[in-house]
Amino acid sequence: MVLEIGGELVVYLVACAVGVSIGISSAMTPPRGLGVIVTVVSVIMTGGIVATGFFLGAEAPWVGPVFILAAISMRVVAGAIELARYPALSGESFLLRSMLVLFPRRARIPTDESTTRR
């Protein structure tokens, strides 16, 4: 038995903390030149959580779902906060900005060619 009583909670708390850090780092715009480093560190941390999940197996079966839930929820929250920096979205509600993070859309800007077609 790898985990003693209370050890399972520690594993879940660590998985949640790593998920939160991955979610925040993936939502924020990194400074110029650090994007690759942030991506590599995120992949390494995710690999560590996956390896931990395989290592612990049935003793802590919720490591993966806890990590994914924490990462996705923090990605949405941090992304919505990041969108509030834009003047066009600063007056919008948090819920709308969260929906824009979850379901991004590309803006279609009409060009002169598309408006002059006959």
N, C-alpha and C positions, 0 to 999 in steps of 0.2 A: 504494500500500500504506500504509494508515493505521498499522498496527502493525508495529514492527520486532521483531527477535528478542527475546523476553523481555517484550515489551509485552502480549502476550496473557495472560500470567500475571498481570500487574498488573490488567488488566481483570477477570479472574475473581476475584482477591482483593478488589477493590473491590465487585464484585457480591455476593460472599459476606459482606463486612462490612456492606453495606447491608441484605442479607437478615437477618442476625443482629440488627441494630438494629430492623428492622421487626418481627421475631418477638418480641423482648423487649418492645417498646412495645405491641404488640397483646395480649400476655398479661397485663401488669401493670395493676392498677386505677389509673388516673391520679387525682391529687388533684381535688377538686371544682372544676369550672369549667374544667379543662384538657382534658377529653375531646374536645371539638371541635377544639382546636388540635392535639392528638396525631393525630387522624384526618386532618386536612388535611395535616399534614406527612408522614404515612405515604403518603397518596395522591400527593403531589408527588414523593416519593422513588421510589415505584413507577413513576410516569410517567417519571421520569428514566432508570430502568433500562430501561424499554420503549423509550424513544427511543434510548438507547445501543445496544440490541440491533438496532433497525432501521437505525441509522447504520452500525454495524460489519458487519452482515449476515453474510456467509460467512467473514469473517476471525476472528470469535469467536462461533461458533454456539451455544456452551453458556452464554452469559450468562443467558438466561432460566431454564433448568433449574437452574443453580447458585444463582441468586437464590431461586427457589421452594423448593428443597430446604433451603437455609439458613433461610429464613423459617419454613417449616412445622416443621422440627426444633426451632428455638429457641422457637417458639410452644408446642410441646408441653412442652419442658423447663421453660421459665419458668412456664407454666401449672400444671405439676405442683408446682413449688416454691411457687407462690402458694396452691395448695390445701392445702399443709402448714400454713398459718397457721390453718386452721379446726380447732377442737378435735376435731370428729368424725372428721376425716381425718388428724390428725397422727400417729396410730399406724399408718396404712396404708402399704403398700409404695409405692415410687416407681413401679413398674410399674402398679399399680392406679390411682394418681393420673394417670399418663400416659394410661391408657385412658379415664379420665373426661374428660380434656381432649379426646381424639380423638373420643370418642363420648358427648357429654353427654346426660344424661337429666333429664327434669323429674320432680321428686318429686310423687307424687299423695297429697295429704293428704285423708283422708276427712272429709266435713262431716257435720253432724247430719242433713241431709236425705238423704244417700245411705245412711246407716245405718238410718234409720227407714222406708225404703220397704217396702211389703208385696207 
